[in-house]
Amino acid sequence: MYCANCGVMIQPGQNFCSRCGQAVTPSASTTPPPAPAPPYPNLNATAAAPPSPYIGLPQASRMAKHTSILGILWIVVSVFHLIPGLVIFGFSHAGFPFLPAQLRGFLVPIIGALGVLIAITAVAGILAGWALLTHQPWGRMFAIVIGCLKLISFPFGTALGIYTLWVLASPGAEEEYQRQARVS
């Protein structure tokens, strides 16, 4: 037996519907009532849907969108690293007159080398970002290598390295990137 109000199955001896609380009458039908019509239109129907204005226009793929974002991130982060690298290198040429001569002879080359190293890695990051934005054929592999090196620079470098590997080393990324490189 089924509830005449909501259609749920009623157990023998039950006086009220367990779903809607309707009193069970002996006249309740033994077959379920027809399913009510959904309160919203059928979203799968293509005939009722208006035509999209974007049909026939090429859409950017997931890889293309993330590659552009990644290229911009590489350039921005690298510019922010280039500035301190140049400042540190400039300080090394100042000579640190307040330090004793023996210590100056030891620290100045180390600080200068550190500034040069930071500046070189920043320029490499800018180059990787440019290569990704312009879809250079070698850009994907270069960005992966730079991204792996950037993983040790916690926390922002690690996040950028992980994002680089997620975008550029995911399954099918090489084929899609090469396809973009041929189109550009």
N, C-alpha and C positions, 0 to 999 in steps of 0.2 A: 504494500500500500504506500502511496506517496501523498505528500502534503498538497492540498489544493491551492495554497497560496504561493509557496516557493519551490515546490517540486522535489524536496529532499525525501529520502526514503524513511518511512515511519515503521518502527518496530511493532510487532504485535503487542497489545496491551498498553501502548503509550497513549496518554490522553492529550498531550500537547506536542507540537513540533519542536524538535531540539534546536532548530536553526532560527525560526522566526517567531515562535511562541504561539502560533495559531492553534486554536482548539481543534482536535482531531474529531471529525464527524464521520459517522458510518458511511457517508456518501463520498468519501475521498476516493479518488480513482485508483485503480490498480495499475494503471500505466502512467509513466511520467508525462507531465505536460510538455508541450513543445518549448524548446529553449527560447528565451526572450531575445529580441534583436539587440545587438550591441548599441550602447548609447552614443557611439562615435562612428563616423564613416569608415569604411574599409580602406585602410591605408595602403593595402597591397594592390588596389585597383589602379591600373595605369590609365584607363579610359577617362576616369573622373578627374585625374590630376591635371592641373594646367601645365602647359609646356614650359620647360625651364629655359630661361634666356641664355644659359651657358652651354646648351647642347651644341656640340660641334667645335667648341673652343678648346684648345689644348689646356689641360690642367697640370700644374706642377706636381710631381710625385713627392712622396714622403722624403725620399733621399735628396731630391733637389732642394726642398725647403730646409731640411736640416743642414745640408752642405752650405747653404747661404748663411744661415745663422752661425754655423761653426766658423766660417771664414771671417765673419764680422767679429766674433768673440776673440779669435786668435789675434786679429789686428789690434783690437782695443786693449786686451790684456798685455800684449807685447809692447805697445806704446807706453803703457803704465810701468813696464819694467825697463824700458829703454832710458827713461828719464833718470831713475836712480843709478843706473849703470854709468851714464855719462857724468853724473854728479860725483860718484865715487872715484871715477877715473880723474876728474878734474881736481878733487881733493888730493889725490896722490901726487899731482904735479905741484901742489902748493908747498910741499916739502915738510910740513908739520914743524915749524920752527920751535915750538914749545917742547918737543921731544929731544932727548939727548941724541948726539950724533950717531952713537952705536945702534941705538934703537931705530933711528930714522933710516939708516942704511939697510935694516932688516925689514921694517914695516912698509916703507914706501913701495918697493917692488911688489909685495904681496897684495897691498891694497889696490895698486894699479892693475895687476893681473885680475883681481876679483872684479873690478869695474869693467875691464875689457870682456871678461867671460859673461857677465850679466848683459852687456850691450850686444855681444855676438848672439847669445840665445834669444834676445829680444828681436834682433834683426831676422833671425831664422823663423821666429813665430810670425812676424809680419810677412815674410816671404811665403810661409805656409798658408796664411789667411788669404793673401793675394792669389796664390795658386788655386785654392779652393773656389774662390769667387769667380775666377776666370776659367775654371775647369781645365787647368793644365793637365796633360796626361800623366805627368810625374807627381802631381800635387797630392794625390791620395796617399801614396806610399810615403812621401816626405812628411805629410801631416801625421801619419801613423807613427813614424819614427820619433818625431818631435813630441807627439802626445805621450809616447812611452817614457821619454826622458822627463816630461813634465809631471809625471805621476808622483815623483818624489818631492815636489814642491807643494807641501800641505798648507792649506786646505784648498785654495782656489786652483792651483796647478793640478792637483789631484782630480778635482771635479772636471776641469777642462780636459784632462787626459782621458778620464773615463768616458766623457761625452764624445770625444774624438773617436775612441775605439768603438763605442756603441754605434756611431753613425757610419764610420768608414770600414769597420771590420765585420759588420753583420752579414748574414748569408745573403748573397746576391748583390752586395754593395759594389763589388769590383766591376761586374758587368754593367750595372746601371751607371756608375761613374764614368766608365769608358764610353758608354753610349752618349752621355752628356758631353764628354770631351770631344767626341766626333761631331756633334751637332753645333757646338760653339765655334 
